[in-house]
């Protein structure tokens, strides 16, 4: 299993707009429907108004690689220019306990 913790630091006041744009474009639903997607959930940071955590879980590296080739994945990249100032990704691999 591959787990990603993606932290988006948005421009001031843009966190909710970023999530709204993702939902309106259907990026979240399209990703959850992909083969091998086990989790794809966004969370607001309690201590930082401009941070969003995306938790992704994928069955394997092949599923994650296919995701990065999907059109909605590319669409998200374009949206980031409007809303996001920094993105950091932490990748874990392993099995569920």
C-alpha positions in Angstrom: 0.0 0.0 0.0 1.1 3.6 -0.8 0.0 6.4 1.5 0.5 10.1 0.6 0.2 13.0 2.9 -0.1 16.1 0.7 0.0 19.4 2.5 -1.2 22.4 0.5 -0.4 25.9 1.8 -2.8 28.2 0.1 -2.8 31.9 -0.6 -4.4 33.8 2.3 -8.2 33.2 2.4 -8.1 30.7 -0.5 -8.3 27.3 1.3 -12.1 27.0 1.1 -12.1 28.3 -2.5 -9.5 25.7 -3.5 -11.6 22.8 -2.0 -14.7 24.2 -3.6 -13.0 24.3 -7.0 -11.9 20.7 -6.6 -15.4 19.6 -5.8 -17.0 21.6 -8.5 -14.6 20.1 -11.1 -15.4 16.6 -9.7 -11.7 15.8 -9.1 -12.3 14.3 -5.7 -15.1 12.0 -7.0 -13.2 11.0 -10.1 -10.1 10.1 -8.0 -12.1 8.0 -5.5 -13.6 6.1 -8.4 -10.1 5.1 -9.8 -9.0 1.5 -9.6 -6.7 1.0 -6.6 -7.8 4.2 -4.7 -8.5 3.3 -1.1 -8.8 6.8 0.3 -8.8 10.3 -1.0 -9.8 12.9 1.7 -9.1 16.5 2.4 -8.8 18.0 5.9 -8.5 21.6 7.1 -5.7 22.3 9.6 -7.0 23.3 13.0 -4.0 25.6 13.7 -3.5 27.1 10.2 -6.2 28.8 8.1 -4.2 28.4 4.9 -3.3 24.7 5.1 -5.1 21.7 3.8 -4.0 18.0 4.2 -4.9 15.5 1.6 -4.6 11.9 2.7 -4.4 9.4 -0.2 -4.1 5.6 0.1 -3.4 3.5 -3.0 -3.4 -0.3 -3.3 0.0 -0.3 -5.1 2.5 1.8 -7.0 0.8 0.9 -10.3 -2.5 2.4 -9.2 -0.7 5.6 -8.1 1.1 5.9 -11.3 -2.1 5.5 -13.3 -3.6 8.2 -11.2 -0.8 10.6 -12.1 -1.7 10.1 -15.8 -5.4 10.8 -15.3 -6.9 14.0 -16.8 -8.4 15.1 -13.5 -4.9 14.8 -11.9 -3.5 17.2 -14.5 -6.5 19.5 -14.0 -5.7 19.7 -10.3 -2.2 20.8 -11.1 -3.5 23.7 -13.1 -5.8 24.8 -10.3 -2.9 25.0 -7.9 -1.5 28.0 -9.7 -4.6 30.0 -8.7 -4.9 28.9 -5.0 -1.7 27.3 -3.7 1.7 28.8 -2.8 3.4 25.5 -1.6 2.8 21.8 -1.8 4.7 19.2 0.2 4.3 15.4 -0.1 5.3 12.7 2.3 5.1 9.2 0.9 4.8 6.0 3.0 4.6 2.4 2.0 3.5 -0.6 4.0 0.6 -2.7 5.2 -2.3 -1.9 7.4 -2.1 -3.1 10.9 
